[in-house]
C-alpha cells in the first residue's frame, strides 16, 4: 500500500486513506489562507499521485472548521509595495495548481467545511466533485476588496451557471450556501457539519473501485467538451471508447457484470 509522505511544506499536509491521497490546507492563524508555497506543494503532490498506481483519487480539504479563506490580505497589501511582477508570479503559481488539478487523470474531490472564500472557492471549483457540510458557505469575495477574480473562478462559474447568476456571485460578493449550490448543480453532496471529509472518503472509495483508465477518459472528455465542436467530441469519444474496450479492464468489467459479481481492477 502507498505510504503517506509529507513531501510538501508544513502548510499542505499529505496523508493516505486507502487508495486516496488527502491534501489538507493548514494555515489556522489565517483561516487556511493559501500561500505560494502551497501552490508549488499542491503541484508536487499531484505529480507524486499521478505516478503512483496505488493512488486512485485525491481529496483537497482544510484543517479544522474552515476550507480556505483564499488569499492573505496582509500579504496582498504588502505586494502593493512590490513591482507588479511579484503578484503576477504568485497568481501564476496558483494557476499552475488549478491547471494541474484540471488535467490530473484521477478524480479530485473537494471536502468543504465552513468557508470557501475567494481563491478557496476557486480551488473547490477546480476539483471534479464537491462535498460540502450543510453549514458551509461559499463567497467570491474579490469585489468586496476592489479586486477581480483569479484561480479560474470566472471560467468555472460561467461554465457551471447562467451568465446572470455567475455575474451576481462575482460582482456582489455575497455568500451562497452549500444547499443552494447543490440545487444549482455545483455541489455534489451536502452532509452534516463536520462530516465533509468522511463523506468525501466514502465517495472516493466508490470511485477507487472503478477502472482508472475509464475514469481518466471521462475526465479528459469532460475537460475537452467545452472547447470542442460536436464533431470533434464525437471523434474523441469514439477513440476513447475503442481504446478502453481493448484495455484489460474492459474484459474484467464486462465479465464481472455478466457473472453478477464485483469487478476487481487491481491497480490497472
Rosetta blueprint (number, residue, H / E / L):
1 X L
2 X L
3 X L
4 X L
5 X L
6 X L
7 X L
8 X L
9 X L
10 X L
11 X L
12 X E
13 X E
14 X E
15 X E
16 X E
17 X E
18 X L
19 X L
20 X E
21 X E
22 X E
23 X E
24 X E
25 X E
26 X L
27 X L
28 X H
29 X H
30 X H
31 X L
32 X L
33 X L
34 X L
35 X L
36 X H
37 X H
38 X H
39 X H
40 X H
41 X H
42 X H
43 X H
44 X H
45 X H
46 X H
47 X H
48 X H
49 X H
50 X H
51 X H
52 X L
53 X L
54 X L
55 X L
56 X L
57 X E
58 X E
59 X E
60 X E
61 X E
62 X E
63 X L
64 X L
65 X L
66 X L
67 X L
68 X E
69 X L
70 X L
71 X L
72 X L
73 X H
74 X H
75 X H
76 X H
77 X H
78 X H
79 X H
80 X L
81 X L
82 X L
83 X L
84 X H
85 X H
86 X H
87 X H
88 X H
89 X H
90 X H
91 X H
92 X H
93 X H
94 X H
95 X H
96 X H
97 X H
98 X H
99 X H
100 X H
101 X H
102 X H
103 X H
104 X L
105 X L
106 X L
107 X E
108 X E
109 X E
110 X E
111 X E
112 X E
113 X L
114 X L
115 X E
116 X E
117 X E
118 X L
119 X H
120 X H
121 X H
122 X H
123 X H
124 X H
125 X H
126 X H
127 X L
128 X L
129 X E
130 X E
131 X E
132 X E
133 X E
134 X L
135 X L
136 X L
137 X E
138 X E
139 X E
140 X L
141 X H
142 X H
143 X H
144 X H
145 X H
146 X L
147 X L
148 X L
149 X L
150 X L
151 X L
152 X L
153 X H
154 X H
155 X H
156 X H
157 X H
158 X H
159 X H
160 X H
161 X L
162 X L
163 X H
164 X H
165 X H
166 X H
167 X H
168 X H
169 X H
170 X H
171 X H
172 X H
173 X L
174 X L
175 X L
176 X E
177 X E
178 X H
179 X H
180 X H
181 X H
182 X H
183 X H
184 X L
185 X L
186 X L
187 X L
188 X L
189 X E
190 X E
191 X E
192 X L
193 X L
194 X L
195 X L
196 X H
197 X H
198 X H
199 X H
200 X H
201 X H
202 X H
203 X H
204 X H
205 X H
206 X H
207 X H
208 X H
209 X L
210 X L
211 X L
212 X H
213 X H
214 X H
215 X H
216 X H
217 X H
218 X H
219 X H
220 X H
221 X H
222 X H
223 X H
224 X H
225 X H
226 X L
227 X L
228 X L
229 X L
230 X H
231 X H
232 X H
233 X H
234 X H
235 X H
236 X H
237 X H
238 X H
239 X H
240 X H
241 X H
242 X H
243 X H
244 X H
245 X H
246 X L
247 X L
248 X H
249 X H
250 X H
251 X H
252 X H
253 X H
254 X H
255 X H
256 X H
257 X H
258 X H
259 X L
260 X L
261 X L
262 X L
263 X L
264 X L
265 X L
266 X L
267 X L
268 X L
